[in-house]
Amino acid sequence: MTAAPHPGVRTVILGRQGAGKGTQAQRLAALCLVPHISTGDMLRAAVREGTPLGLKAKEIMEAGDLVPDDVMIGIVDDRLREDDAERGWILDGFPRTVGQAEALGRITTDAPLDLVVDLVVDNEVVIDRISSRRTCDGCQTVYRADDPAIADGTCPKCGGTPRQRDDDQPEAIRRRLEIYERETAPLVDHYRGLGLLEEVDGLGTEDEVFDRLLAAVDHRTGVE
């Protein structure tokens, strides 16, 4: 699909961890000339830097639990107030609960959401995708365990060591999926009730999924 930039789009990408939200959000943000805002990336940066928030978040994420609402809402509110987000944004990793969604609605009263995309992927696919990840302990590049580029155990970009993160272990993944079903899945019904939801099949190649995502955005905002 050929698509033209569409500045000003404000979109939330939902889906289980491992559904490909980050990859698709980055591509859509680049196309639409708006920032990709990932709460996961912001939290991991805080962990690497050893900030008070990072130390708190590290323990929570490694246990497979969700970071408390007050922490996440504050992070997102501050980020959406930055200059580069004035014309629009692609938000992934937030909201995760109906309470957070309601808070986001209050934060964005003057510039409301255009749509919410739910990337639909089965649990077993998610477990396989995430447990196969290896993250470089230096530059944070993510590889698949069977990637020939790291066959010698070294990151080709920085010389660091690709490792399986504690929160990428199958046990932690299953815990997060249970939490998702209990706390995050109701967001689908919440946004469907607001008339904002577009469901997108998350299986297939990256390009195939992106084409479906663009079709959903086109339906709501006029990207062609």
Secondary structure as a PSIPRED ss2 file (coil, helix, strand):
# PSIPRED VFORMAT (PSIPRED V4.0)

   1 M C   1.000  0.000  0.000
   2 T C   1.000  0.000  0.000
   3 A C   1.000  0.000  0.000
   4 A C   1.000  0.000  0.000
   5 P C   1.000  0.000  0.000
   6 H C   1.000  0.000  0.000
   7 P C   1.000  0.000  0.000
   8 G C   1.000  0.000  0.000
   9 V C   1.000  0.000  0.000
  10 R E   0.000  0.000  1.000
  11 T E   0.000  0.000  1.000
  12 V E   0.000  0.000  1.000
  13 I E   0.000  0.000  1.000
  14 L E   0.000  0.000  1.000
  15 G C   1.000  0.000  0.000
  16 R C   1.000  0.000  0.000
  17 Q C   1.000  0.000  0.000
  18 G C   1.000  0.000  0.000
  19 A C   1.000  0.000  0.000
  20 G C   1.000  0.000  0.000
  21 K H   0.000  1.000  0.000
  22 G H   0.000  1.000  0.000
  23 T H   0.000  1.000  0.000
  24 Q H   0.000  1.000  0.000
  25 A H   0.000  1.000  0.000
  26 Q H   0.000  1.000  0.000
  27 R H   0.000  1.000  0.000
  28 L H   0.000  1.000  0.000
  29 A H   0.000  1.000  0.000
  30 A H   0.000  1.000  0.000
  31 L H   0.000  1.000  0.000
  32 C H   0.000  1.000  0.000
  33 L C   1.000  0.000  0.000
  34 V C   1.000  0.000  0.000
  35 P C   1.000  0.000  0.000
  36 H E   0.000  0.000  1.000
  37 I E   0.000  0.000  1.000
  38 S E   0.000  0.000  1.000
  39 T H   0.000  1.000  0.000
  40 G H   0.000  1.000  0.000
  41 D H   0.000  1.000  0.000
  42 M H   0.000  1.000  0.000
  43 L H   0.000  1.000  0.000
  44 R H   0.000  1.000  0.000
  45 A H   0.000  1.000  0.000
  46 A H   0.000  1.000  0.000
  47 V H   0.000  1.000  0.000
  48 R H   0.000  1.000  0.000
  49 E H   0.000  1.000  0.000
  50 G C   1.000  0.000  0.000
  51 T C   1.000  0.000  0.000
  52 P H   0.000  1.000  0.000
  53 L H   0.000  1.000  0.000
  54 G H   0.000  1.000  0.000
  55 L H   0.000  1.000  0.000
  56 K H   0.000  1.000  0.000
  57 A H   0.000  1.000  0.000
  58 K H   0.000  1.000  0.000
  59 E H   0.000  1.000  0.000
  60 I H   0.000  1.000  0.000
  61 M H   0.000  1.000  0.000
  62 E H   0.000  1.000  0.000
  63 A C   1.000  0.000  0.000
  64 G C   1.000  0.000  0.000
  65 D C   1.000  0.000  0.000
  66 L C   1.000  0.000  0.000
  67 V C   1.000  0.000  0.000
  68 P C   1.000  0.000  0.000
  69 D H   0.000  1.000  0.000
  70 D H   0.000  1.000  0.000
  71 V H   0.000  1.000  0.000
  72 M H   0.000  1.000  0.000
  73 I H   0.000  1.000  0.000
  74 G H   0.000  1.000  0.000
  75 I H   0.000  1.000  0.000
  76 V H   0.000  1.000  0.000
  77 D H   0.000  1.000  0.000
  78 D H   0.000  1.000  0.000
  79 R H   0.000  1.000  0.000
  80 L H   0.000  1.000  0.000
  81 R C   1.000  0.000  0.000
  82 E C   1.000  0.000  0.000
  83 D H   0.000  1.000  0.000
  84 D H   0.000  1.000  0.000
  85 A H   0.000  1.000  0.000
  86 E C   1.000  0.000  0.000
  87 R C   1.000  0.000  0.000
  88 G C   1.000  0.000  0.000
  89 W E   0.000  0.000  1.000
  90 I E   0.000  0.000  1.000
  91 L E   0.000  0.000  1.000
  92 D E   0.000  0.000  1.000
  93 G C   1.000  0.000  0.000
  94 F C   1.000  0.000  0.000
  95 P C   1.000  0.000  0.000
  96 R C   1.000  0.000  0.000
  97 T C   1.000  0.000  0.000
  98 V H   0.000  1.000  0.000
  99 G H   0.000  1.000  0.000
 100 Q H   0.000  1.000  0.000
 101 A H   0.000  1.000  0.000
 102 E H   0.000  1.000  0.000
 103 A H   0.000  1.000  0.000
 104 L H   0.000  1.000  0.000
 105 G H   0.000  1.000  0.000
 106 R H   0.000  1.000  0.000
 107 I H   0.000  1.000  0.000
 108 T C   1.000  0.000  0.000
 109 T C   1.000  0.000  0.000
 110 D C   1.000  0.000  0.000
 111 A C   1.000  0.000  0.000
 112 P C   1.000  0.000  0.000
 113 L C   1.000  0.000  0.000
 114 D C   1.000  0.000  0.000
 115 L E   0.000  0.000  1.000
 116 V E   0.000  0.000  1.000
 117 V E   0.000  0.000  1.000
 118 D E   0.000  0.000  1.000
 119 L E   0.000  0.000  1.000
 120 V E   0.000  0.000  1.000
 121 V C   1.000  0.000  0.000
 122 D C   1.000  0.000  0.000
 123 N H   0.000  1.000  0.000
 124 E H   0.000  1.000  0.000
 125 V H   0.000  1.000  0.000
 126 V H   0.000  1.000  0.000
 127 I H   0.000  1.000  0.000
 128 D H   0.000  1.000  0.000
 129 R H   0.000  1.000  0.000
 130 I H   0.000  1.000  0.000
 131 S H   0.000  1.000  0.000
 132 S C   1.000  0.000  0.000
 133 R E   0.000  0.000  1.000
 134 R E   0.000  0.000  1.000
 135 T E   0.000  0.000  1.000
 136 C E   0.000  0.000  1.000
 137 D C   1.000  0.000  0.000
 138 G C   1.000  0.000  0.000
 139 C C   1.000  0.000  0.000
 140 Q C   1.000  0.000  0.000
 141 T C   1.000  0.000  0.000
 142 V E   0.000  0.000  1.000
 143 Y E   0.000  0.000  1.000
 144 R E   0.000  0.000  1.000
 145 A C   1.000  0.000  0.000
 146 D C   1.000  0.000  0.000
 147 D C   1.000  0.000  0.000
 148 P H   0.000  1.000  0.000
 149 A H   0.000  1.000  0.000
 150 I H   0.000  1.000  0.000
 151 A C   1.000  0.000  0.000
 152 D C   1.000  0.000  0.000
 153 G C   1.000  0.000  0.000
 154 T C   1.000  0.000  0.000
 155 C C   1.000  0.000  0.000
 156 P C   1.000  0.000  0.000
 157 K C   1.000  0.000  0.000
 158 C C   1.000  0.000  0.000
 159 G C   1.000  0.000  0.000
 160 G C   1.000  0.000  0.000
 161 T C   1.000  0.000  0.000
 162 P E   0.000  0.000  1.000
 163 R E   0.000  0.000  1.000
 164 Q C   1.000  0.000  0.000
 165 R C   1.000  0.000  0.000
 166 D H   0.000  1.000  0.000
 167 D H   0.000  1.000  0.000
 168 D H   0.000  1.000  0.000
 169 Q C   1.000  0.000  0.000
 170 P H   0.000  1.000  0.000
 171 E H   0.000  1.000  0.000
 172 A H   0.000  1.000  0.000
 173 I H   0.000  1.000  0.000
 174 R H   0.000  1.000  0.000
 175 R H   0.000  1.000  0.000
 176 R H   0.000  1.000  0.000
 177 L H   0.000  1.000  0.000
 178 E H   0.000  1.000  0.000
 179 I H   0.000  1.000  0.000
 180 Y H   0.000  1.000  0.000
 181 E H   0.000  1.000  0.000
 182 R H   0.000  1.000  0.000
 183 E H   0.000  1.000  0.000
 184 T H   0.000  1.000  0.000
 185 A C   1.000  0.000  0.000
 186 P H   0.000  1.000  0.000
 187 L H   0.000  1.000  0.000
 188 V H   0.000  1.000  0.000
 189 D H   0.000  1.000  0.000
 190 H H   0.000  1.000  0.000
 191 Y H   0.000  1.000  0.000
 192 R H   0.000  1.000  0.000
 193 G H   0.000  1.000  0.000
 194 L C   1.000  0.000  0.000
 195 G C   1.000  0.000  0.000
 196 L C   1.000  0.000  0.000
 197 L E   0.000  0.000  1.000
 198 E E   0.000  0.000  1.000
 199 E E   0.000  0.000  1.000
 200 V E   0.000  0.000  1.000
 201 D E   0.000  0.000  1.000
 202 G C   1.000  0.000  0.000
 203 L C   1.000  0.000  0.000
 204 G C   1.000  0.000  0.000
 205 T C   1.000  0.000  0.000
 206 E H   0.000  1.000  0.000
 207 D H   0.000  1.000  0.000
 208 E H   0.000  1.000  0.000
 209 V H   0.000  1.000  0.000
 210 F H   0.000  1.000  0.000
 211 D H   0.000  1.000  0.000
 212 R H   0.000  1.000  0.000
 213 L H   0.000  1.000  0.000
 214 L H   0.000  1.000  0.000
 215 A H   0.000  1.000  0.000
 216 A H   0.000  1.000  0.000
 217 V H   0.000  1.000  0.000
 218 D H   0.000  1.000  0.000
 219 H H   0.000  1.000  0.000
 220 R H   0.000  1.000  0.000
 221 T H   0.000  1.000  0.000
 222 G C   1.000  0.000  0.000
 223 V C   1.000  0.000  0.000
 224 E C   1.000  0.000  0.000
